[in-house]
Amino acid sequence: MSNSNPANTQASCAPCNKSRMTLSQGAPVYDSAHSQTLGQGGPVLLQDVSFLEKMAHFDRERIPERVVHAKGSGAFGSFCPYRSMAEYTSAAFLQDPGVSTRFLIRFSTVIGSKGAPDTDRDPRGFAVKFYTSEGNYDVVGLSLPVFFIRDAIKFPDFIHSQKPDPCTNIKNYAHVWDFFSLSPESLHQITWLYSDRGIVKDYARMDGFGVNTFVWVNKEGKRFFVKYHFLGQEPRDIIDRREGRRLAGQDPDIAVRSLHARLASGNPIRYEFSVQIMDPAAAGSLAFDPLDDTKTWPEDQFPLMKVGMLTVNENPSNFFTEIEQSAFCPANIVPGIEFSADRMLQGRTFSYTDTQRYRIGANFAQLPVNRPCSPAANHQQDGDMAYCNPPGNINYKPNSLADNMPQDAPAPSYPGMSYPGGQVVREEIAKTDNFSQPRARYLSLPDAEKARMADAIGWELAQAGKQIQKRQLDLFAQVSADLANRVSREIYLFETGRKM
């Protein structure tokens, strides 16, 4: 009977089989596009090792810069609520209009490396770290209100399709549109990204959005779905494809430069924080899934409610210390705010924190820019650069030698979130409707902006193959025949050399 180690057998050295998806140790992956959830509408499960391996490996693909949002800038400021939001949330920093909260804000491009130009067509990251009295609260959003995908398990695939070709290290628009044309949920974001909002040269002239759906809970335990809007107080610029490329060559750091110069001159930037509120009981009656981050909520049904003003007025004293080492994690929440079952948000709560532990180290929260202003107490110790190890020699719980300190915090008086039970499944959400909102968005645009959108999309699609072009044009036709016709004509003009 053989006692040989299986790791030494020839099977362990089998060549990569690209025809069937597997985990890194060879086990088959039956569905690479949908996370395991508790029932069709429940949260993503920690036992989903396919998702965990895929996301954890993805988070470690770049060093030392961020995998996404590598190019950016940031500053500090203060937030003041207009009134108490106690009716909707018990979060301390939203209770008293007389109390201001310091915050750090970071703006970024998503796809490009640290050396990428500021005027690439790309969503802008809009991340805010509120240093509240109950701990740090991080809102990690975008300059556009929706995203390209609705399930975090597809995020590595989406980013790979947008990043440079792994062979040439040059952006490959065939990859970009191959993914889009096979992912109809991306259509709504395409109508935002290729509109006049897709290129930015001044952070003061854009908006910010939480994108995901969060949950606010008040002291009585009543919960509300909530969407975040951070509305810039200055008119937006119009920068078309050609102007963006010109600026990329002449002043690739124009947005970073203008932010720093503006704040240095004492001229602050302001964003009005507003929210849309929804009773979770109303979700089932809607024609779309409100937890789907490819969707917006109609403002006539869920009007914007003004919460307060963010005033950005302080440049960092050292860019690396306060901006590059800043760590924004959607998992950072405070009492009165909870996670919804939004599948992108569920994945981000793991991925972002995991990324920071890899990028900065296990003790990234000890860095001054990431440290909460409220006391932190736990038994986490050692690791790289641990300079705030807990005092004393009792580093475990339960213990009797230190009176079982630190004590657990008192639990809320209200019960936790409830979900309908069901089997563990990997399924598409029930209400996809990939066309209604992009159609409404496209039809709302003025004719000149529709023309610029068609130009921007046509220029990229002309660099993709015919099969990809047809697939994407078929999707556009389901949004609007006018959009499909305009883009088709632009492709023809670019391919025949009649337009550059």
C-alpha positions as CSV (number, residue, x, y, z in Angstrom):
1,M,0.0,0.0,0.0
2,S,1.5,3.3,-1.0
3,N,2.2,6.0,1.6
4,S,3.3,8.6,-1.0
5,N,2.3,12.2,-0.5
6,P,-0.4,13.2,-3.0
7,A,1.3,16.5,-3.5
8,N,4.2,14.6,-5.2
9,T,2.0,12.8,-7.7
10,Q,1.9,13.7,-11.3
11,A,-1.7,14.8,-11.1
12,S,-0.7,17.8,-8.9
13,C,1.5,19.0,-11.8
14,A,-1.2,18.8,-14.5
15,P,-1.3,21.7,-16.9
16,C,-3.9,24.4,-16.6
17,N,-7.2,23.4,-18.2
18,K,-8.7,26.5,-19.6
19,S,-11.9,24.8,-20.8
20,R,-13.4,24.3,-17.3
21,M,-13.5,26.8,-14.4
22,T,-11.9,25.6,-11.1
23,L,-10.7,26.8,-7.8
24,S,-7.0,27.2,-7.4
25,Q,-6.7,23.7,-5.9
26,G,-8.7,22.1,-8.8
27,A,-12.2,21.8,-7.5
28,P,-14.9,22.7,-10.1
29,V,-16.6,26.1,-10.0
30,Y,-20.2,25.6,-11.1
31,D,-21.2,29.2,-11.4
32,S,-18.7,32.1,-11.6
33,A,-21.3,34.9,-11.9
34,H,-23.6,34.6,-8.9
35,S,-22.7,34.5,-5.2
36,Q,-24.2,32.0,-2.8
37,T,-27.0,33.7,-0.8
38,L,-29.5,32.8,1.9
39,G,-32.5,32.4,-0.3
40,Q,-33.1,34.5,-3.4
41,G,-33.1,37.8,-1.6
42,G,-30.8,37.2,1.3
43,P,-27.2,38.1,2.2
44,V,-24.1,36.5,0.7
45,L,-22.7,33.6,2.7
46,L,-19.3,33.4,4.2
47,Q,-19.1,29.7,3.2
48,D,-19.0,30.7,-0.5
49,V,-15.3,29.7,-0.9
50,S,-15.5,30.3,-4.7
51,F,-16.3,34.0,-4.1
52,L,-13.8,34.3,-1.2
53,E,-10.9,32.8,-3.2
54,K,-11.8,34.8,-6.3
55,M,-12.0,38.1,-4.4
56,A,-9.1,37.5,-2.1
57,H,-6.8,36.7,-4.9
58,F,-8.0,39.7,-6.9
59,D,-7.3,42.0,-4.0
60,R,-3.7,40.9,-4.1
61,E,-3.0,41.4,-7.8
62,R,-1.3,44.8,-7.5
63,I,1.5,46.1,-5.2
64,P,1.9,48.6,-3.8
65,E,-0.8,50.8,-5.4
66,R,-4.6,50.2,-5.1
67,V,-6.0,47.6,-7.5
68,V,-8.6,50.2,-8.4
69,H,-8.8,53.9,-7.6
70,A,-5.0,54.1,-7.7
71,K,-4.8,57.7,-9.1
72,G,-6.4,60.2,-6.9
73,S,-6.2,63.1,-4.5
74,G,-7.9,64.1,-1.3
75,A,-8.5,66.7,1.4
76,F,-10.1,67.3,4.8
77,G,-13.2,69.2,5.8
78,S,-16.2,69.4,8.2
79,F,-19.8,68.1,7.9
80,C,-22.7,69.9,9.6
81,P,-26.3,68.4,9.5
82,Y,-29.1,70.8,8.8
83,R,-31.3,69.1,11.3
84,S,-31.6,65.9,13.4
85,M,-32.2,62.7,11.4
86,A,-33.2,60.8,14.6
87,E,-36.5,59.8,12.9
88,Y,-34.5,57.6,10.6
89,T,-31.2,56.8,12.2
90,S,-29.5,56.8,15.7
91,A,-26.1,57.5,14.1
92,A,-24.6,60.1,16.5
93,F,-23.1,62.4,13.8
94,L,-26.6,62.9,12.3
95,Q,-28.4,63.9,15.4
96,D,-27.4,67.5,16.3
97,P,-27.1,70.4,13.8
98,G,-24.9,72.2,16.2
99,V,-22.2,69.5,16.1
100,S,-19.8,69.3,13.1
101,T,-17.9,66.1,12.2
102,R,-14.4,66.2,10.6
103,F,-14.0,64.1,7.5
104,L,-11.5,63.0,4.9
105,I,-12.6,62.9,1.2
106,R,-10.7,61.2,-1.6
107,F,-11.4,61.6,-5.3
108,S,-10.0,59.1,-7.8
109,T,-10.2,57.5,-11.2
110,V,-11.1,53.8,-11.1
111,I,-9.2,52.0,-13.8
112,G,-6.0,53.8,-14.5
113,S,-2.7,53.4,-12.6
114,K,-1.2,56.0,-10.3
115,G,0.3,57.7,-13.4
116,A,-3.0,57.8,-15.4
117,P,-4.4,61.2,-16.6
118,D,-7.2,62.8,-14.7
119,T,-9.3,63.2,-17.8
120,D,-9.7,59.6,-18.8
121,R,-13.3,58.6,-19.3
122,D,-13.9,56.8,-16.1
123,P,-16.2,57.0,-13.0
124,R,-14.6,59.1,-10.3
125,G,-14.3,57.6,-6.9
126,F,-16.0,59.7,-4.2
127,A,-15.0,58.3,-0.8
128,V,-15.7,60.0,2.5
129,K,-14.4,59.0,5.9
130,F,-16.4,60.6,8.7
131,Y,-14.5,60.7,12.0
132,T,-17.6,60.3,14.3
133,S,-17.8,60.1,18.0
134,E,-18.8,56.4,17.6
135,G,-16.0,55.4,15.3
136,N,-15.2,55.9,11.6
137,Y,-17.9,55.7,9.1
138,D,-16.8,55.3,5.5
139,V,-19.0,56.0,2.4
140,V,-17.1,54.7,-0.6
141,G,-19.0,55.8,-3.7
142,L,-18.7,57.2,-7.2
143,S,-19.4,60.4,-9.2
144,L,-22.1,58.4,-11.0
145,P,-25.2,56.9,-9.3
146,V,-25.1,53.4,-10.6
147,F,-22.5,50.7,-11.3
148,F,-21.7,48.2,-14.2
149,I,-22.6,45.0,-12.4
150,R,-24.9,44.0,-9.5
151,D,-23.0,41.0,-8.0
152,A,-19.5,41.4,-6.5
153,I,-18.4,38.0,-7.7
154,K,-18.1,39.5,-11.2
155,F,-16.0,42.5,-10.1
156,P,-12.6,40.9,-10.8
157,D,-13.8,40.0,-14.3
158,F,-15.2,43.5,-14.9
159,I,-11.9,45.2,-13.8
160,H,-9.8,42.7,-15.9
161,S,-11.8,43.7,-19.0
162,Q,-11.1,47.4,-18.4
163,K,-7.5,47.1,-17.4
164,P,-4.6,46.9,-20.0
165,D,-4.4,43.8,-22.1
166,P,-2.2,41.3,-20.1
167,C,-0.1,40.7,-23.2
168,T,0.4,44.2,-24.6
169,N,-0.2,46.3,-21.4
170,I,-2.4,48.6,-23.6
171,K,-6.1,49.2,-23.1
172,N,-8.0,46.9,-25.4
173,Y,-11.4,48.2,-26.3
174,A,-12.4,44.8,-27.7
175,H,-12.1,43.5,-24.1
176,V,-14.1,46.4,-22.7
177,W,-17.0,46.0,-25.1
178,D,-16.8,42.2,-25.1
179,F,-17.6,42.3,-21.4
180,F,-20.2,45.1,-21.8
181,S,-22.0,43.3,-24.7
182,L,-22.3,40.1,-22.6
183,S,-23.4,42.0,-19.5
184,P,-26.7,43.9,-20.3
185,E,-26.9,45.1,-16.7
186,S,-24.1,47.5,-17.6
187,L,-26.3,49.5,-20.0
188,H,-27.6,52.0,-17.5
189,Q,-24.0,52.8,-16.4
190,I,-23.0,53.2,-20.0
191,T,-25.6,55.9,-20.5
192,W,-24.0,57.8,-17.6
193,L,-20.3,57.1,-18.3
194,Y,-20.5,58.0,-22.0
195,S,-22.6,61.1,-21.3
196,D,-21.0,64.5,-20.4
197,R,-20.5,63.2,-16.8
198,G,-17.9,60.6,-17.9
199,I,-14.9,63.0,-18.0
200,V,-14.0,65.3,-15.2
201,K,-11.2,67.9,-14.9
202,D,-12.4,69.6,-11.7
203,Y,-13.7,67.7,-8.6
204,A,-15.7,70.7,-7.6
205,R,-17.9,70.3,-10.7
206,M,-19.2,66.8,-10.2
207,D,-21.5,65.0,-7.8
208,G,-21.0,62.0,-5.5
209,F,-23.2,59.0,-4.9
210,G,-23.2,56.2,-2.4
211,V,-24.3,53.9,-5.3
212,N,-25.1,51.0,-2.9
213,T,-28.3,50.8,-0.7
214,F,-27.6,51.1,3.0
215,V,-29.9,50.6,6.0
216,W,-30.6,53.3,8.6
217,V,-32.2,52.2,11.9
218,N,-33.5,54.5,14.5
219,K,-33.6,54.0,18.3
220,E,-36.9,52.2,18.1
221,G,-35.5,49.7,15.7
222,K,-37.4,50.8,12.7
223,R,-35.3,50.3,9.5
224,F,-35.2,52.3,6.3
225,F,-33.4,51.7,3.0
226,V,-31.3,54.7,2.1
227,K,-29.4,56.0,-1.0
228,Y,-26.8,58.7,-0.6
229,H,-26.3,61.8,-2.9
230,F,-23.5,64.3,-2.5
231,L,-24.5,67.1,-4.8
232,G,-21.8,69.6,-6.0
233,Q,-22.7,73.2,-5.6
234,E,-21.1,74.4,-8.9
235,P,-22.0,73.9,-12.5
236,R,-20.6,70.8,-14.3
237,D,-18.1,71.1,-17.1
238,I,-18.6,69.6,-20.6
239,I,-15.5,67.8,-21.7
240,D,-15.8,65.7,-24.8
241,R,-13.5,62.9,-25.9
242,R,-11.1,65.1,-27.8
243,E,-10.8,67.7,-25.0
244,G,-10.1,64.9,-22.5
245,R,-7.3,63.5,-24.7
246,R,-5.8,67.0,-25.2
247,L,-5.8,67.7,-21.5
248,A,-4.3,64.2,-20.8
249,G,-1.3,65.2,-22.8
250,Q,-1.0,68.8,-21.7
251,D,-1.9,68.6,-18.0
252,P,-2.6,65.0,-16.9
253,D,-2.9,66.1,-13.3
254,I,-5.3,68.9,-13.9
255,A,-8.0,67.8,-11.4
256,V,-5.4,67.0,-8.6
257,R,-3.7,70.3,-9.3
258,S,-6.8,72.4,-9.3
259,L,-8.1,70.9,-6.1
260,H,-4.8,71.6,-4.2
261,A,-4.5,75.1,-5.6
262,R,-8.1,76.0,-4.8
263,L,-7.9,74.9,-1.2
264,A,-4.5,76.5,-0.7
265,S,-6.0,79.8,-1.8
266,G,-8.7,79.5,0.9
267,N,-11.6,78.7,-1.5
268,P,-13.5,75.6,-0.2
269,I,-15.6,73.1,-2.1
270,R,-19.1,72.2,-0.9
271,Y,-21.3,69.2,-1.5
272,E,-24.8,69.0,-0.1
273,F,-25.6,65.6,1.4
274,S,-29.0,64.4,0.6
275,V,-30.7,61.0,0.9
276,Q,-33.6,59.0,-0.6
277,I,-35.5,57.0,2.0
278,M,-37.6,53.9,1.3
279,D,-39.6,51.7,3.6
280,P,-38.3,48.2,3.1
281,A,-41.9,47.0,2.9
282,A,-42.3,49.0,-0.3
283,A,-39.5,47.1,-2.1
284,G,-41.6,44.2,-3.2
285,S,-44.1,46.4,-5.0
286,L,-41.5,48.1,-7.3
287,A,-40.8,47.0,-10.8
288,F,-37.1,46.8,-10.0
289,D,-35.0,45.6,-7.1
290,P,-34.0,48.6,-5.0
291,L,-30.9,46.8,-3.8
292,D,-29.6,46.4,-7.4
293,D,-26.8,49.0,-7.8
294,T,-27.4,49.2,-11.5
295,K,-30.6,51.0,-10.7
296,T,-31.6,54.5,-9.5
297,W,-34.6,55.2,-7.4
298,P,-37.2,57.5,-9.1
299,E,-37.1,60.8,-7.3
300,D,-40.8,61.4,-7.8
301,Q,-41.5,58.4,-5.6
302,F,-38.5,58.8,-3.3
303,P,-37.7,62.5,-3.2
304,L,-34.3,63.8,-2.1
305,M,-34.2,64.8,1.5
306,K,-31.5,67.4,2.4
307,V,-29.3,66.2,5.3
308,G,-26.4,68.7,5.6
309,M,-23.4,70.3,4.0
310,L,-19.9,68.9,3.4
311,T,-17.3,71.7,3.3
312,V,-13.9,70.6,1.9
313,N,-11.3,73.2,3.0
314,E,-8.0,71.7,4.1
315,N,-5.2,70.2,2.0
316,P,-3.2,67.3,3.4
317,S,0.1,68.2,5.0
318,N,1.7,65.1,3.4
319,F,0.2,63.3,0.5
320,F,1.6,59.8,1.2
321,T,0.8,59.9,5.0
322,E,-2.7,61.3,4.7
323,I,-4.0,60.3,1.3
324,E,-2.0,57.4,-0.1
325,Q,-2.1,55.6,3.3
326,S,-5.8,56.4,3.8
327,A,-7.9,53.2,3.9
328,F,-11.6,53.5,3.0
329,C,-13.6,50.4,3.8
330,P,-17.4,50.1,3.3
331,A,-17.3,47.7,6.3
332,N,-16.6,50.7,8.6
333,I,-20.1,51.5,9.9
334,V,-21.4,53.0,13.1
335,P,-24.4,52.3,15.3
336,G,-27.6,53.4,13.5
337,I,-26.3,52.3,10.1
338,E,-26.4,48.7,8.7
339,F,-25.7,46.7,5.6
340,S,-28.5,45.9,3.2
341,A,-28.5,42.6,1.1
342,D,-27.1,44.6,-1.9
343,R,-24.8,42.0,-3.4
344,M,-22.2,44.5,-4.4
345,L,-22.1,46.0,-0.9
346,Q,-21.9,42.6,0.7
347,G,-18.9,41.8,-1.4
348,R,-17.3,45.2,-0.8
349,T,-17.4,44.8,3.0
350,F,-14.9,42.0,2.6
351,S,-12.9,43.1,-0.4
352,Y,-12.0,46.6,0.6
353,T,-10.9,45.7,4.1
354,D,-9.0,42.7,2.8
355,T,-7.3,44.9,0.2
356,Q,-6.1,47.4,2.9
357,R,-4.6,44.6,5.0
358,Y,-2.6,43.5,2.0
359,R,-1.8,47.0,0.7
360,I,-0.8,48.7,4.0
361,G,-0.7,45.9,6.5
362,A,-2.7,44.2,9.2
363,N,-2.5,47.3,11.4
364,F,-3.6,49.9,8.9
365,A,-6.2,51.2,11.3
366,Q,-3.4,52.3,13.6
367,L,-2.1,54.9,11.1
368,P,-3.2,58.4,12.2
369,V,-5.3,59.1,9.1
370,N,-7.2,55.9,9.6
371,R,-7.4,56.0,13.4
372,P,-10.9,56.7,14.9
373,C,-11.2,59.7,17.2
374,S,-13.2,57.5,19.6
375,P,-11.2,55.0,21.7
376,A,-10.4,51.6,20.2
377,A,-10.1,48.6,22.5
378,N,-9.6,44.9,21.5
379,H,-7.1,42.1,21.8
380,Q,-5.6,42.4,18.3
381,Q,-1.8,42.5,18.5
382,D,1.5,42.1,16.7
383,G,1.8,42.0,12.9
384,D,3.7,44.5,10.8
385,M,4.2,47.9,12.3
386,A,2.1,47.3,15.4
387,Y,2.9,50.3,17.5
388,C,-0.3,50.4,19.5
389,N,-0.4,47.0,21.0
390,P,-3.0,46.7,23.9
391,P,-1.4,47.4,27.3
392,G,-1.0,44.6,29.9
393,N,-0.4,40.9,29.6
394,I,-4.0,39.7,29.3
395,N,-4.8,39.5,25.6
396,Y,-7.8,37.1,25.5
397,K,-11.4,36.8,26.4
398,P,-13.0,35.5,28.5
399,N,-10.6,36.3,31.3
400,S,-10.8,36.6,35.1
401,L,-7.4,38.2,35.6
402,A,-8.5,41.6,34.1
403,D,-12.1,41.5,35.1
404,N,-13.0,40.3,31.6
405,M,-12.0,43.7,30.2
406,P,-12.6,45.2,27.7
407,Q,-16.3,44.5,28.2
408,D,-18.6,43.8,25.2
409,A,-20.7,46.8,24.2
410,P,-24.4,46.6,25.2
411,A,-26.4,45.2,22.3
412,P,-29.2,47.3,20.7
413,S,-32.6,46.9,22.3
414,Y,-34.1,46.0,18.9
415,P,-33.7,42.8,17.0
416,G,-31.3,42.4,14.0
417,M,-32.2,42.4,10.3
418,S,-34.5,39.6,9.2
419,Y,-34.5,37.9,5.8
420,P,-36.9,35.4,4.2
421,G,-35.4,31.9,4.7
422,G,-34.6,29.6,1.9
423,Q,-32.1,27.3,0.3
424,V,-28.6,28.4,-0.5
425,V,-28.7,29.3,-4.2
426,R,-26.7,31.0,-6.9
427,E,-29.4,32.8,-9.0
428,E,-29.9,36.1,-10.8
429,I,-32.0,38.6,-8.9
430,A,-35.7,38.3,-9.9
431,K,-36.2,41.8,-11.2
432,T,-33.4,42.6,-13.7
433,D,-35.0,45.0,-16.2
434,N,-31.8,46.1,-17.9
435,F,-33.4,48.5,-20.3
436,S,-36.1,50.8,-18.8
437,Q,-33.8,53.1,-16.8
438,P,-31.1,53.4,-19.5
439,R,-33.8,54.2,-22.0
440,A,-35.3,56.9,-19.7
441,R,-31.8,58.2,-19.1
442,Y,-30.9,58.4,-22.8
443,L,-34.2,59.9,-23.8
444,S,-33.7,62.7,-21.2
445,L,-30.5,63.9,-22.7
446,P,-30.4,66.8,-25.1
447,D,-29.6,66.1,-28.7
448,A,-26.1,67.5,-28.5
449,E,-25.2,65.2,-25.6
450,K,-26.6,62.2,-27.4
451,A,-24.3,63.0,-30.3
452,R,-21.3,63.3,-28.0
453,M,-22.3,60.0,-26.4
454,A,-22.5,58.3,-29.8
455,D,-19.1,59.7,-30.8
456,A,-17.5,58.5,-27.6
457,I,-18.9,55.0,-27.8
458,G,-18.4,54.7,-31.5
459,W,-14.8,55.6,-31.3
460,E,-14.1,52.8,-28.9
461,L,-16.4,50.2,-30.5
462,A,-14.7,50.8,-33.9
463,Q,-11.6,49.2,-32.3
464,A,-13.5,46.0,-31.4
465,G,-14.5,43.1,-33.6
466,K,-17.7,42.9,-35.7
467,Q,-19.2,40.2,-33.4
468,I,-18.7,42.4,-30.4
469,Q,-20.1,45.5,-32.2
470,K,-23.2,43.6,-33.3
471,R,-23.8,42.3,-29.7
472,Q,-23.5,45.7,-28.2
473,L,-25.6,47.4,-31.0
474,D,-28.3,44.8,-30.4
475,L,-28.4,45.8,-26.7
476,F,-28.4,49.5,-27.6
477,A,-31.4,48.8,-29.9
478,Q,-33.4,47.5,-27.0
479,V,-32.6,50.8,-25.2
480,S,-33.3,53.0,-28.1
481,A,-33.3,52.6,-31.9
482,D,-31.9,56.1,-32.1
483,L,-29.0,55.3,-29.9
484,A,-28.1,52.1,-31.9
485,N,-28.4,54.0,-35.2
486,R,-26.2,56.9,-34.0
487,V,-23.5,54.6,-32.7
488,S,-23.6,52.4,-35.8
489,R,-23.1,55.4,-38.0
490,E,-20.1,56.6,-35.8
491,I,-18.5,53.2,-36.1
492,Y,-18.8,53.4,-39.9
493,L,-17.3,56.8,-40.0
494,F,-14.3,55.9,-37.8
495,E,-13.7,52.6,-39.7
496,T,-13.8,54.2,-43.1
497,G,-11.5,57.0,-42.0
498,R,-14.1,59.7,-42.5
499,K,-13.8,60.7,-38.9
500,M,-10.8,60.7,-36.6
